[in-house]
């Protein structure tokens, strides 16, 4: 709990000094709060959800300032991993220090996540896996060099999942304009 006190004091101190302490992590924490995602960030599965939502949010043109690289579970941001405890502090505070987020982005994210939950249920897998596939497809499509010609087949190969599963996720990404 010591970390929670430190970060809360940082926010309090910044506000008292007239500073604008709305870091990228606070914006992401606010998104998690607004989406009413109950994340336990001590669990790998929930940290994956956080990483993938951050990546997809940036692809919806809401820059959170995180840089992502390809990793075992798809897009991964080391700086976001470092910010996890700060985000946890906001979530544990029942989102008292969150800030307003663009309603368009939130609505789109909410719809995408709801569809991904349905896909997870149909495929008998977890939301974190569907988000991993979605973020991985997007990264392979736009953020790797050399560019991957067929990200669907590449994901099937790399992740060992069915092509039908990946196509469902791919079609959702197209529908919500995360892919063009």
Secondary structure per residue as TSV (DSSP state, phi and psi in degrees):
chain	resnum	aa	ss	phi	psi
A	1	X	-	360.0	-14.2
A	2	X	H	-57.8	-39.5
A	3	X	H	-61.7	-39.5
A	4	X	H	-58.6	-43.8
A	5	X	H	-65.6	-40.4
A	6	X	H	-62.6	-49.0
A	7	X	H	-68.6	-37.8
A	8	X	H	-62.1	-40.2
A	9	X	H	-65.2	-37.6
A	10	X	H	-59.2	-45.8
A	11	X	H	-64.6	-48.3
A	12	X	H	-59.6	-45.7
A	13	X	H	-62.0	-43.1
A	14	X	H	-64.3	-42.1
A	15	X	H	-64.6	-44.1
A	16	X	H	-60.7	-34.8
A	17	X	T	-88.1	9.6
A	18	X	T	78.8	7.5
A	19	X	-	-76.7	161.4
A	20	X	-	-110.4	91.2
A	21	X	-	-96.5	52.5
A	22	X	-	-103.8	76.4
A	23	X	-	-70.1	170.0
A	24	X	H	-59.0	-33.7
A	25	X	H	-67.2	-34.9
A	26	X	H	-68.7	-38.2
A	27	X	H	-63.8	-43.5
A	28	X	H	-65.9	-42.2
A	29	X	H	-59.7	-38.7
A	30	X	H	-65.5	-36.7
A	31	X	H	-65.0	-46.3
A	32	X	H	-59.7	-41.9
A	33	X	H	-65.0	-47.1
A	34	X	H	-63.3	-33.6
A	35	X	T	-80.7	-4.8
A	36	X	T	55.8	41.5
A	37	X	-	-85.5	124.5
A	38	X	-	-92.5	87.6
A	39	X	-	-100.3	135.9
A	40	X	-	-106.6	96.0
A	41	X	T	-73.3	3.6
A	42	X	T	-84.4	-10.4
A	43	X	S	-99.1	135.7
A	44	X	H	-54.7	-45.2
A	45	X	H	-55.5	-43.1
A	46	X	H	-75.6	-31.4
A	47	X	H	-67.3	-35.1
A	48	X	H	-62.7	-43.5
A	49	X	H	-58.5	-46.5
A	50	X	H	-59.2	-47.5
A	51	X	H	-60.4	-45.2
A	52	X	H	-72.7	-36.3
A	53	X	H	-65.5	-40.1
A	54	X	H	-61.1	-46.2
A	55	X	H	-61.9	-48.9
A	56	X	H	-66.8	-34.5
A	57	X	H	-60.6	-43.6
A	58	X	H	-64.1	-32.0
A	59	X	H	-72.6	-15.4
A	60	X	T	-91.2	16.7
A	61	X	T	68.8	29.7
A	62	X	-	-112.6	95.5
A	63	X	-	-71.8	117.8
A	64	X	-	-97.9	-4.7
A	65	X	-	82.0	12.0
A	66	X	-	-93.4	140.8
A	67	X	-	-99.7	135.2
A	68	X	-	-117.5	145.4
A	69	X	E	-128.1	158.8
A	70	X	E	-70.5	135.7
A	71	X	E	-142.5	-177.8
A	72	X	T	-50.1	-44.0
A	73	X	T	-102.2	28.0
A	74	X	E	92.1	-151.7
A	75	X	E	-56.6	133.4
A	76	X	E	-142.0	135.6
A	77	X	-	-117.0	117.4
A	78	X	H	-63.6	-40.4
A	79	X	H	-66.2	-33.8
A	80	X	H	-67.0	-38.5
A	81	X	H	-59.4	-39.4
A	82	X	H	-67.8	-29.9
A	83	X	H	-82.8	-4.4
A	84	X	H	-56.5	-41.5
A	85	X	H	-66.1	-35.7
A	86	X	H	-66.1	-41.5
A	87	X	H	-64.5	-41.9
A	88	X	H	-58.9	-38.9
A	89	X	H	-58.2	-44.0
A	90	X	H	-66.5	-44.6
A	91	X	H	-62.2	-44.5
A	92	X	H	-65.5	-24.8
A	93	X	T	-82.3	11.0
A	94	X	T	62.5	31.1
A	95	X	T	66.2	28.4
A	96	X	T	-64.0	-31.2
A	97	X	T	-102.3	18.5
A	98	X	-	-77.0	167.0
A	99	X	-	-124.5	159.6
A	100	X	-	-65.4	144.6
A	101	X	-	-122.7	146.7
A	102	X	-	-48.6	119.2
A	103	X	H	-60.8	-36.0
A	104	X	H	-59.1	-47.0
A	105	X	H	-65.5	-44.7
A	106	X	H	-61.6	-44.7
A	107	X	H	-61.6	-43.3
A	108	X	H	-64.3	-46.3
A	109	X	H	-61.0	-42.6
A	110	X	H	-60.8	-45.9
A	111	X	H	-62.6	-44.4
A	112	X	H	-60.7	-47.1
A	113	X	H	-63.8	-39.3
A	114	X	H	-62.9	-41.5
A	115	X	H	-65.5	-41.8
A	116	X	H	-63.6	-34.4
A	117	X	H	-63.2	-41.6
A	118	X	H	-64.1	-42.9
A	119	X	H	-62.2	-42.4
A	120	X	H	-59.2	-42.8
A	121	X	H	-65.2	-46.0
A	122	X	H	-61.0	-37.6
A	123	X	T	-91.7	1.9
A	124	X	T	53.6	50.0
A	125	X	-	-136.5	-174.7
A	126	X	-	-99.8	155.5
A	127	X	H	-55.1	-39.3
A	128	X	H	-58.4	-36.4
A	129	X	H	-69.3	-41.8
A	130	X	H	-64.7	-43.1
A	131	X	H	-64.9	-37.2
A	132	X	H	-60.4	-44.2
A	133	X	H	-65.3	-44.8
A	134	X	H	-61.7	-49.2
A	135	X	H	-66.0	-36.5
A	136	X	H	-66.4	-43.7
A	137	X	H	-57.9	-47.3
A	138	X	H	-62.3	-44.6
A	139	X	H	-64.5	-43.7
A	140	X	H	-64.6	-29.4
A	141	X	H	-75.6	-37.5
A	142	X	H	-121.6	-23.8
A	143	X	S	-120.2	18.7
A	144	X	S	-126.2	153.9
A	145	X	S	-130.5	133.0
A	146	X	S	-69.7	152.6
A	147	X	-	-63.2	138.5
A	148	X	-	-82.5	125.8
A	149	X	S	-69.4	-41.3
A	150	X	-	-128.7	89.2
A	151	X	H	-63.3	-28.0
A	152	X	H	-63.0	-52.3
A	153	X	H	-64.7	-35.9
A	154	X	H	-63.2	-41.2
A	155	X	H	-66.7	-42.0
A	156	X	H	-56.9	-44.3
A	157	X	H	-66.7	-50.2
A	158	X	H	-72.1	-35.2
A	159	X	H	-103.7	-11.0
A	160	X	-	64.7	38.8
A	161	X	-	-114.8	167.0
A	162	X	-	-73.9	149.5
A	163	X	H	-63.5	-38.0
A	164	X	H	-60.2	-42.0
A	165	X	H	-60.9	-49.1
A	166	X	H	-64.2	-38.1
A	167	X	H	-64.8	-38.6
A	168	X	H	-59.4	-45.1
A	169	X	H	-66.2	-45.1
A	170	X	H	-57.6	-45.7
A	171	X	H	-63.3	-35.8
A	172	X	H	-65.5	-42.5
A	173	X	H	-61.3	-39.6
A	174	X	H	-65.0	-45.9
A	175	X	H	-58.0	-40.1
A	176	X	T	-97.7	15.7
A	177	X	T	61.1	29.8
A	178	X	S	-81.9	-21.3
A	179	X	-	-124.0	149.5
A	180	X	-	-128.1	360.0
